[in-house]
Amino acid sequence: MTGKLLSDYSVEELESLVCSLEQPRFRAKQLYEWLNKGENFDGMRNMPKSFLDVLSQDGFYPQGVQIVKALTSPTDGTVKYLYRLKDGNIIEGVLMKYKYGNTLCVSTQVGCRMNCSFCASGLDGLIRNLSAGEILGQVVAVNRENSSQSERGVTNIVLMGSGEPLDNYDNVCKFLNLVSDERGLNISRRNISLSTCGLCDKIIKLADDGFSPTLTISLHAPNDEMRKEIMPIAKKYSISDIIKAVKYYFDKTGRRIIFEYSMISGKNDGEDCARQLADVVKGLACHINLIPLNYVKERGLAGSNKKSIYRFMSVLESRGISVTVRRSMGSDIEGACGQLRRKVLKDESN
Ligand code: SAH
């Protein structure tokens, strides 16, 4: 059942709602357009005030996410947003500006229960799942802030903010449908990436359910023993389970798999690790992103130095594997991978 946040509704669900309130069906599409523009009731100009009053008296509200702060990185122009949810929780997101478009990193949960040993998002555990409309609301709010007449504010989306998207499966799938709906934001499904620590049964389900975002796997270790030391989820799914699941995903969707490998100094960055990693991904249609670990003070782990990263990369390259070192954006505003966390604003009246 959909609650009272209207951004949670698909056009079809809005149609049943408006019909139940004795309004013509076409109001649903109008409402959907306004919702996707980030409008509140008072800005919905072509809608009868009496109808909007009924909605609001019945407890319906249009937007679930409000930008409360934007911090711009002086070095690379990346913007970190703080959003407030209706229940007062604060989540974070990051907009990265590239030549080809603007990529928004969105969160799928408040907190996270995966508790990876290097990541800030899981420090307080899982607080709650975000609804589809709250995930969409992040895109809507940032798009509104950054759009101009000729250009869209957000062209690409990565589900790489706080939370494990496949641990909030139904809401994330509904979000994928909403955000790519041509009656709304109409963001191309090809421009959406989903990153997971590797919930294998859900990877298979995603493919079976007909979704095909670019799948990014947070691997971070070349063998199960080491992976278990840094990622608790590795106790549930082995690397060979992951490889089976991503092969299945590739066969169904035809999308090349991306592996993320965050490099931790003295832990997973040796040449032997690179050789093992090459064996793990051998024969897969994939690409590996190496990222120096970003610093999280509570976690206390250090990122690898440039020299080890490039040595690691050349071992992979010499084995014919497609690999890049990813530019880390936004680390000066604590907006880089693994640095997003739940915040409590000191001044709640803000
Ligand atoms: N839960 C999902 C989505 C989070 S995406 C997942 O695990 O993929 C965030 C990405 O940043 C993941 O690849 C995650 O492993 C990585 N990450 C987390 N902490 C990091 C850190 N301190 N430095 C670099 N990358 C980190």
Boltz pocket constraint, residues with backbone or C-beta under 6 A from the ligand:
constraints:
  - pocket:
      binder: B
      contacts: [[A, 114], [A, 116], [A, 118], [A, 119], [A, 120], [A, 159], [A, 160], [A, 161], [A, 162], [A, 163], [A, 164], [A, 165], [A, 195], [A, 196], [A, 197], [A, 198], [A, 216], [A, 217], [A, 218], [A, 260], [A, 262], [A, 291], [A, 292], [A, 293], [A, 294], [A, 295], [A, 296], [A, 337], [A, 338], [A, 339]]
      max_distance: 6.0
